[in-house]
């Protein structure tokens, strides 16, 4: 299953969910990221975790998608975005 389909299943309720690209979480240089509060990012991450989606697999799928889209700049900052989130969780 494509990573966006996994996210749609949790959040979309049959429609496209506005954060489905997950750049909201993993791309600190995107407009999606900048327009979403850290509180909302952590809420999204917690919901993903509560639905037992493997975060490592999700990140790999995310990177694969953006590699196929030829958006290497998005792939290159995914780990940075994840590190920011994990740092916030540790607080």
C-alpha positions, 0 to 999 in steps of 0.5 A: 500500500502506498504511504499516502493510502495508509495516511488516507485510511487513518485521516481521510475517511474516504477523502483526500486529507490535506496533510497526506503528503506528510511534508507537514511532518518531514520537510522543514523547508516546505510551506506545508510544514511552516503552516502547521504548528508543532502541536498539530505535527505531534498530534499527526505523528501520535495518530500514526503511531496509535494506528500501528504504522511503522514509522521507519517503513513510512519514512522509507515509503515517503522517500521512495515516493519523492525519489520517483517524483524527482524531488530529491531535495524533499528526500534529503531533508526527511531525516532532518524533519524527523529529528526535529519531531523526535526532539520535540517528543523528548521534551 
